[in-house]
Amino acid sequence: MDSNLTQDSALGSTQHDQERREERDIQKITQLEARRYGMAEKQKKGRIKFTYAGHVFIWNSKANKAITSWKENQDESKVKKHVSGTRFVKPIMIDKSQNHTPAEMILAHECLAGHIRSQKTLWRSHTVMVIDMSGSMRRDDVDGARCRSDGVWTSLAKDFVKSQLESGTCSLYDIVSVVAMREDATVVIDREPMDWVLYNKLVDFREVRDQAGCMFFRPKCRWSSNC
């Protein structure tokens, strides 16, 4: 990652933002880093909330202007103080495998998954992972991760799936299921083969997908009897 790209990126400021940054001793570079590396959550009126390195940054994406920023532990009488891991190590940013994003490849993956679910005798293994997705998983205190949940999904994608695919130690008949635990248990990966499409799904799970702060999205099943 090139820090110069962050520093040189264009980002306007409102008068309110300039006053709040001066009042709270927040540098402009911190906002730029938050926009590039932080965990993004969509807000109302085209605004995006970024959480990064113990800072919260509100950005108007339509006007490309900073609205305001604050430090998460600025008022220690109200907010429990914690140390952000990303203050010391910038988060690991992993990319999807672009060779495995075409619709036909995703459809083939879903078709194979549908076939495999009904053919247990073909399975070599079945790994079931239960992931805590409670509110505490949004805390920014893990070295190399934007938040706790980001660290979990990054590790699963990079260290569990990608490493095995690259080393050739898994096959399409090594099956993976993932259960996300919030108020209820939700199966977000249901007996799917270990391949690059699965890797891409786990990379996608790193992002906050809705205004309610849900840390995962429910994948759309594209399998049908016509496959």
Steps between C-alpha positions, in 0.01 A plus 500: 500500500636842401445758771567778248182404318308553821666831574446637148137389465256787451259554788306819563387623842197682630539788742355279771758231434789747511381634836450152648842379382671800657300458819574126524859509370436274200723522194366493143724202422305302762179556303670394179629183664156430643340534156754265345550240771201536735187294544223674303132519599236672287307779670208719390520767226797340323728518801747228595638431845858373516649352817876477505778503762279624780349777285156544346474699176175608327535564126251638247573274203295711254680825576831329591518707818581415859208570733656433839741277693548395859712269711315198635647541850498880502266519801650241732223559757244361254693265275712211621857560390660241277807478282446468127719243330495700178678787670813290471447276197299604194226247424566216262306573180426189292339497158257263336626264232392688188541184291209347690242780501319440164134408542543165326772393744287598798206310350721193449605520865137515617404210272785288638401593855143387432628168364743446788234558768313194378811281459654464846694192396720725283607723790860482619437735791241743632625802695236694695603839640287698745584873496407745775344802328377685810552872544837453669640369170499858369766601753819636341763327716659231280842551344476496122118508487242778463294340777465161667261358240728623220783303659288184514384511137847596377654206683240254369541622142879533497627243748236229474374502140762679289799327658349157436402585143851623422668201665261249342412343835123519445251391238150591387377225730635668812179670608462820703208639698496828694249598767481864615382555856313818591160495672438183300720257309505555123665264252685729259700223327308175458716198410696659217810367324843638581585714195579859399133597487474405867812706567339800331188461712706511819679813374159660439391417855765742630280797412214648703206473264212695649411794722405271789864396527448139393847351458405254230262468210291203403634354175248455221471138399517473122472123478205355312397166354600632157872485582 
